[in-house]
């Protein structure tokens, strides 16, 4: 297909994805609940704290600015004096003298404004310089966990876009704000000096302007918070796709990533259009009011002059009237400027909010207050009872304290949380509430009536942890409820402390809290929404029974009902429900099945008996692709036709054929604009892929999927597994490496091999136990001293933009001739020198970003050389040969055999040639979270265990 044909093919889709009038359904000035994370006073205090060193200089420039503003405000009075006492009085000498004075004042004003604006601008640039430095230094102190949890594009956006936005405020708008306020104050004073009558008429609308400014500020605060976030998402998308351009093109995913970027860009476009709409309303309105006031002053002043009358003892001259026209323009211009600046202020505060939040981030791996030092390091390494996990169920604690058996409702709830990021965040937030409030809300989440739920949700949004108890107490007290064992409950014993029997609202149809909560969940999940609507259409009493018990039915029965009823006709529903429930000795009340089998249970309030023969398949037993049975509570295979339909829809989306706009309301589709069912969003490609990744799909069906669909499902599957990999990765791990020996670590993906290396380098801190080097806990020395001992060669070595020399000597700030000589020796030692000598500028050859102008093997050799030049006591190779060609692998292997002599070496590898000569080998197990086998190559092979199986897999080109 030609390029032009491709463009024609994609063009219609792009037209549909463009912003349409659909988003105009929202209220024009809707703030969308996007508020700042930190109080405005705190943010202003943060900004001004950087001005303290320049306080005296800043005040001097402020005085000069005040003088210049005063002269500017005085100019209409001088003009009035020239007209009345010079032109009308025909006094030429007066005109000459006042004109000279006026010219002198204007020159002085220009000079003072130049000095003040330049000086204040220079001070503000120093402030921005200091903040940018503090940000960068802060990022250097952050652990890898911070970078794992925050997209690099978001971090880049804070350090570039947000800093630039703050620069707009302190770099020039401070001057305009101060001069604008001074101008308004002085102008009001001079207006009353000239003519109190006209001044009073002019200032009638002054309160209107103040109200407008307050409304404007309130409106734009939330909008500009959204702006900073949307720009960050655009930056992240650009950064990821530029960095991964080769992968994108290799898999032919240009249209897919373009579509994803288009979504982020469209969202940013919509927010910017919303801002333009706000500006288009406010500023013309102010201009209209200004014009009306000017016309009123002209009307009153003109009649007073023509009639030569006095009003309340005040007269108006031609000079005064002309001066007033100039004053009004001068008076309202600062208002308009301040409102224009308001958008910059709000945008800058939104940016400052993100900057300040980053600077407040806790340094998770601090250096000890009184560090110890290593002396004459031998290189002995010992892991003693080491336990570590990235994510824990209770938000970071080492172990879950609760042994309570989850209810079916809670089990269902947790599954829904996994499918809905927004609800997951809310659920995690509740877990972090102070006790006993956290336990109370979790226990009663499904029972709290909707009106109380909503009030709690709105009030607690954005609250600080210390504010939560008081807010919960106040809201519950309105409904005569209280959290048990709190002051509120003790002071008001008449308040209820349980929601087991919620009161009904008069005139409202009976609706259980579980059902209300369920309905809210349905609105967030299209698939569940369709299932919910289908149940409403069931014949009675089956519909009421299913809706009432939806949150109580155990997962195994839920899944069988879901599969059995999928695609059924309404007439078939009763019989199918009866048959499925009968397998588990249940029946719907008041049906033939219930009457014929009185022994069957008709309620799920009691714990149900599991049907004989129904077992949850293990990972090994499952023949399904996707999540294991345990991952979805024992879910059985779903309807193949339904799965195939979902896969086809996903293929259309990923191939750029879908005409559905994914980035919000608007677009096509009639009522609701771009929605399903008049307001329900179509799922995005990521959401649909995630649904499929969460389902156990038969392998034969999965293999029939297009490659693009399989790749998307596998990608989401990895994300789900990562998100759900809570608990320990390594638990109670013990091993010791003698000085000068080599340890090889092997194991399946996710067993914790690389994690162990990260813990040794203290990129993360362990949860339990200790890691010792020469008997000293690594937490007792500084991170720099520890990492100076370790030479790390990662699998994907990063190459900086710069010369080969600069990359090789990256660890050295100052390079001596001895270090240069060592660089050459190490390069020759690795067989790298000959390659470098063939380049035009040898060691001064410029490398592009991440070494894109050299091969992967050459990049890996440079990384290996960079580590060896520092002469580390401990050498770590993390899959260093996994991505290189056989020739480069041979070079690295030969060099490694020489380099590991006299130094402690840790090798993470999957190739037999790399690990077989190790003095000690440990095999890590993913399920066991620790060491399965330990010994030499020969010993482990004789065990006929995990190690041998891994090597057999490797011989079949399966990576271990």
VENPE-V440352 format. One record per residue. N is the residue number from 1. RES is the residue in one small letter. BURIAL is b if it has 9 or more other ideal C-beta (glycine too) atoms within 8 Angstrom, else e. Layout:
n,res,burial
N,RES,BURIAL
N,RES,BURIAL
This chain:
n,res,burial
1,x,e
2,x,e
3,x,e
4,x,e
5,x,e
6,x,b
7,x,e
8,x,e
9,x,e
10,x,b
11,x,e
12,x,e
13,x,b
14,x,b
15,x,e
16,x,b
17,x,b
18,x,e
19,x,e
20,x,b
21,x,e
22,x,b
23,x,b
24,x,e
25,x,e
26,x,e
27,x,e
28,x,e
29,x,e
30,x,e
31,x,b
32,x,e
33,x,e
34,x,b
35,x,b
36,x,b
37,x,e
38,x,b
39,x,e
40,x,e
41,x,e
42,x,b
43,x,b
44,x,e
45,x,e
46,x,b
47,x,b
48,x,e
49,x,e
50,x,b
51,x,b
52,x,e
53,x,e
54,x,b
55,x,e
56,x,e
57,x,b
58,x,b
59,x,e
60,x,b
61,x,b
62,x,b
63,x,e
64,x,b
65,x,b
66,x,b
67,x,b
68,x,b
69,x,b
70,x,b
71,x,b
72,x,b
73,x,b
74,x,b
75,x,b
76,x,b
77,x,b
78,x,b
79,x,b
80,x,b
81,x,b
82,x,b
83,x,b
84,x,b
85,x,b
86,x,b
87,x,e
88,x,b
89,x,e
90,x,e
91,x,e
92,x,e
93,x,e
94,x,b
95,x,b
96,x,e
97,x,e
98,x,b
99,x,b
100,x,e
101,x,b
102,x,b
103,x,e
104,x,e
105,x,b
106,x,b
107,x,e
108,x,b
109,x,b
110,x,b
111,x,e
112,x,b
113,x,b
114,x,e
115,x,b
116,x,b
117,x,b
118,x,e
119,x,b
120,x,b
121,x,b
122,x,e
123,x,b
124,x,b
125,x,b
126,x,b
127,x,b
128,x,b
129,x,e
130,x,b
131,x,b
132,x,b
133,x,e
134,x,b
135,x,b
136,x,b
137,x,e
138,x,b
139,x,b
140,x,e
141,x,e
142,x,b
143,x,b
144,x,e
145,x,b
146,x,b
147,x,b
148,x,e
149,x,e
150,x,e
151,x,e
152,x,b
153,x,b
154,x,b
155,x,b
156,x,b
157,x,b
158,x,b
159,x,b
160,x,b
161,x,b
162,x,b
163,x,b
164,x,e
165,x,b
166,x,b
167,x,b
168,x,b
169,x,b
170,x,b
171,x,b
172,x,b
173,x,b
174,x,b
175,x,b
176,x,b
177,x,b
178,x,b
179,x,b
180,x,b
181,x,b
182,x,b
183,x,b
184,x,b
185,x,e
186,x,b
187,x,b
188,x,b
189,x,e
190,x,b
191,x,b
192,x,b
193,x,e
194,x,b
195,x,b
196,x,e
197,x,b
198,x,b
199,x,b
200,x,e
201,x,b
202,x,b
203,x,b
204,x,e
205,x,b
206,x,e
207,x,e
208,x,e
209,x,b
210,x,e
211,x,e
212,x,b
213,x,b
214,x,e
215,x,e
216,x,b
217,x,b
218,x,e
219,x,b
220,x,b
221,x,b
222,x,b
223,x,b
224,x,b
225,x,b
226,x,b
227,x,b
228,x,b
229,x,b
230,x,b
231,x,b
232,x,b
233,x,b
234,x,b
235,x,b
236,x,b
237,x,b
238,x,b
239,x,b
240,x,b
241,x,b
242,x,e
243,x,e
244,x,e
245,x,e
246,x,e
247,x,e
248,x,b
249,x,b
250,x,e
251,x,e
252,x,e
253,x,b
254,x,e
255,x,b
256,x,b
257,x,b
258,x,b
259,x,b
260,x,b
261,x,b
262,x,b
263,x,b
264,x,b
265,x,b
266,x,b
267,x,b
268,x,b
269,x,b
270,x,b
271,x,b
272,x,b
273,x,b
274,x,b
275,x,b
276,x,e
277,x,b
278,x,b
279,x,b
280,x,e
281,x,b
282,x,b
283,x,b
284,x,e
285,x,b
286,x,b
287,x,b
288,x,e
289,x,b
290,x,b
291,x,e
292,x,e
293,x,b
294,x,b
295,x,e
296,x,b
297,x,b
298,x,b
299,x,e
300,x,b
301,x,b
302,x,b
303,x,b
304,x,b
305,x,b
306,x,e
307,x,e
308,x,e
309,x,e
310,x,e
311,x,e
312,x,e
313,x,e
314,x,b
315,x,e
316,x,b
317,x,b
318,x,b
319,x,b
320,x,b
321,x,b
322,x,b
323,x,b
324,x,b
325,x,b
326,x,b
327,x,b
328,x,b
329,x,b
330,x,b
331,x,b
332,x,b
333,x,e
334,x,b
335,x,b
336,x,b
337,x,b
338,x,b
339,x,b
340,x,b
341,x,b
342,x,b
343,x,b
344,x,b
345,x,b
346,x,b
347,x,b
348,x,b
349,x,b
350,x,b
351,x,b
352,x,b
353,x,b
354,x,b
355,x,b
356,x,b
357,x,b
358,x,b
359,x,b
360,x,e
361,x,b
362,x,e
363,x,e
364,x,b
365,x,b
366,x,e
367,x,e
368,x,b
369,x,e
370,x,e
371,x,b
372,x,e
373,x,e
374,x,b
375,x,e
376,x,e
377,x,b
378,x,e
379,x,b
380,x,b
381,x,b
382,x,b
383,x,b
384,x,b
385,x,b
386,x,b
387,x,b
388,x,b
389,x,b
390,x,e
391,x,e
392,x,b
393,x,e
394,x,e
395,x,e
396,x,e
397,x,e
398,x,e
399,x,e
400,x,e
401,x,e
402,x,e
403,x,e
404,x,e
405,x,e
406,x,e
407,x,e
408,x,b
409,x,b
410,x,b
411,x,b
412,x,b
413,x,b
414,x,b
415,x,b
416,x,b
417,x,b
418,x,b
419,x,b
420,x,b
421,x,e
422,x,e
423,x,b
424,x,b
425,x,e
426,x,b
427,x,b
428,x,b
429,x,e
430,x,b
431,x,b
432,x,e
433,x,b
434,x,e
435,x,e
436,x,b
437,x,b
438,x,b
439,x,e
440,x,b
441,x,b
442,x,b
443,x,e
444,x,b
445,x,b
446,x,b
447,x,b
448,x,b
449,x,b
450,x,b
451,x,e
452,x,b
453,x,b
454,x,e
455,x,b
456,x,b
457,x,b
458,x,e
459,x,b
460,x,b
461,x,e
462,x,e
463,x,b
464,x,e
465,x,e
466,x,e
467,x,e
468,x,b
469,x,b
470,x,e
471,x,b
472,x,b
473,x,b
474,x,e
475,x,b
476,x,b
477,x,b
478,x,e
479,x,e
480,x,e
481,x,b
482,x,b
483,x,b
484,x,b
485,x,e
486,x,b
487,x,e
488,x,b
489,x,b
490,x,e
491,x,e
492,x,b
493,x,e
494,x,e
495,x,b
496,x,e
497,x,e
498,x,e
499,x,b
500,x,e
501,x,e
502,x,b
503,x,e
504,x,e
505,x,e
506,x,e
507,x,e
508,x,e
509,x,e
510,x,e
511,x,e
512,x,e
513,x,b
514,x,b
515,x,b
516,x,b
517,x,b
518,x,b
519,x,b
520,x,e
521,x,b
522,x,b
523,x,e
524,x,e
525,x,b
526,x,b
527,x,e
528,x,b
529,x,b
530,x,e
531,x,b
532,x,b
533,x,e
534,x,b
535,x,b
536,x,e
537,x,e
538,x,b
539,x,e
540,x,e
541,x,b
542,x,b
543,x,b
544,x,e
545,x,b
546,x,b
547,x,b
548,x,e
549,x,b
550,x,b
551,x,b
552,x,b
553,x,b
554,x,b
555,x,b
556,x,b
557,x,b
558,x,b
559,x,b
560,x,b
561,x,b
562,x,b
563,x,b
564,x,b
565,x,b
566,x,b
567,x,e
568,x,b
569,x,e
570,x,e
571,x,e
572,x,e
573,x,b
574,x,b
575,x,e
576,x,b
577,x,b
578,x,b
579,x,b
580,x,b
581,x,b
582,x,b
583,x,e
584,x,b
585,x,b
586,x,b
587,x,b
588,x,b
589,x,b
590,x,e
591,x,b
592,x,e
593,x,b
594,x,b
595,x,e
596,x,e
597,x,b
598,x,e
599,x,e
600,x,b
601,x,b
602,x,e
603,x,e
604,x,b
605,x,e
606,x,e
607,x,e
608,x,b
609,x,e
610,x,e
611,x,b
612,x,e
613,x,e
614,x,e
615,x,e
616,x,e
617,x,e
618,x,e
619,x,e
620,x,e
621,x,e
622,x,b
623,x,e
624,x,b
625,x,e
626,x,b
627,x,b
628,x,b
629,x,b
630,x,e
631,x,b
632,x,b
633,x,b
634,x,b
635,x,b
636,x,e
637,x,e
638,x,b
639,x,e
640,x,b
641,x,e
642,x,b
643,x,b
644,x,b
645,x,e
646,x,b
647,x,b
648,x,e
649,x,b
650,x,b
651,x,b
652,x,b
653,x,b
654,x,b
655,x,b
656,x,b
657,x,e
658,x,e
659,x,e
660,x,b
661,x,b
662,x,b
663,x,b
664,x,b
665,x,b
666,x,b
667,x,b
668,x,b
669,x,b
670,x,e
671,x,e
672,x,b
673,x,b
674,x,b
675,x,b
676,x,e
677,x,e
678,x,e
679,x,e
680,x,b
681,x,b
682,x,b
683,x,e
684,x,b
685,x,b
686,x,e
687,x,e
688,x,b
689,x,b
690,x,b
691,x,b
692,x,b
693,x,b
694,x,b
695,x,b
696,x,b
697,x,b
698,x,b
699,x,b
700,x,e
701,x,b
702,x,b
703,x,e
704,x,e
705,x,b
706,x,e
707,x,e
708,x,b
709,x,b
710,x,b
711,x,b
712,x,b
713,x,b
714,x,b
715,x,b
716,x,b
717,x,b
718,x,e
719,x,b
720,x,b
721,x,b
722,x,e
723,x,e
724,x,e
725,x,b
726,x,e
727,x,b
728,x,b
729,x,b
730,x,b
731,x,e
732,x,b
733,x,b
734,x,b
735,x,b
736,x,e
737,x,b
738,x,e
739,x,e
740,x,b
741,x,b
742,x,b
743,x,b
744,x,b
745,x,b
746,x,b
747,x,b
748,x,e
749,x,e
750,x,e
751,x,b
752,x,b
753,x,b
754,x,b
755,x,b
756,x,b
757,x,b
758,x,b
759,x,b
760,x,b
761,x,b
762,x,b
763,x,e
764,x,b
765,x,b
766,x,b
767,x,b
768,x,b
769,x,b
770,x,b
771,x,b
772,x,b
773,x,b
774,x,b
775,x,e
776,x,b
777,x,e
778,x,b
779,x,e
780,x,e
781,x,b
782,x,e
783,x,e
784,x,e
785,x,b
786,x,b
787,x,b
788,x,e
789,x,b
790,x,b
791,x,b
792,x,b
793,x,b
794,x,b
795,x,e
796,x,e
797,x,b
798,x,e
799,x,b
800,x,e
801,x,e
802,x,e
803,x,b
804,x,b
805,x,b
806,x,b
807,x,b
808,x,b
809,x,b
810,x,e
811,x,e
812,x,e
813,x,e
814,x,e
815,x,e
816,x,e
817,x,e
818,x,e
819,x,b
820,x,b
821,x,e
822,x,b
823,x,b
824,x,b
825,x,e
826,x,b
827,x,b
828,x,b
829,x,b
830,x,b
831,x,b
832,x,b
833,x,b
834,x,e
835,x,b
836,x,b
837,x,e
838,x,e
839,x,b
840,x,e
841,x,e
842,x,b
843,x,b
844,x,e
845,x,b
846,x,e
847,x,b
848,x,e
849,x,e
850,x,e
851,x,b
852,x,e
853,x,e
854,x,b
855,x,e
856,x,e
857,x,b
858,x,b
859,x,b
860,x,b
861,x,b
862,x,b
863,x,b
864,x,b
865,x,b
866,x,b
867,x,b
868,x,b
869,x,b
870,x,b
871,x,e
872,x,b
873,x,b
874,x,b
875,x,b
876,x,b
877,x,b
878,x,b
879,x,b
880,x,b
881,x,b
882,x,b
883,x,e
884,x,b
885,x,e
886,x,e
887,x,e
888,x,b
889,x,b
890,x,e
891,x,b
892,x,b
893,x,b
894,x,e
895,x,b
896,x,b
897,x,b
898,x,e
899,x,b
900,x,b
901,x,e
902,x,e
903,x,b
904,x,b
905,x,b
906,x,b
907,x,b
908,x,b
909,x,b
910,x,b
911,x,b
912,x,e
913,x,e
914,x,b
915,x,b
916,x,e
917,x,e
918,x,b
919,x,e
920,x,b
921,x,b
922,x,b
923,x,b
924,x,b
925,x,b
926,x,b
927,x,e
928,x,e
929,x,b
930,x,b
931,x,b
932,x,b
933,x,b
934,x,b
935,x,e
936,x,b
937,x,b
938,x,e
939,x,e
940,x,b
941,x,b
942,x,e
943,x,b
944,x,e
945,x,b
946,x,b
947,x,b
948,x,b
949,x,e
950,x,b
951,x,b
952,x,e
953,x,b
954,x,b
955,x,e
956,x,e
957,x,e
958,x,e
959,x,e
960,x,b
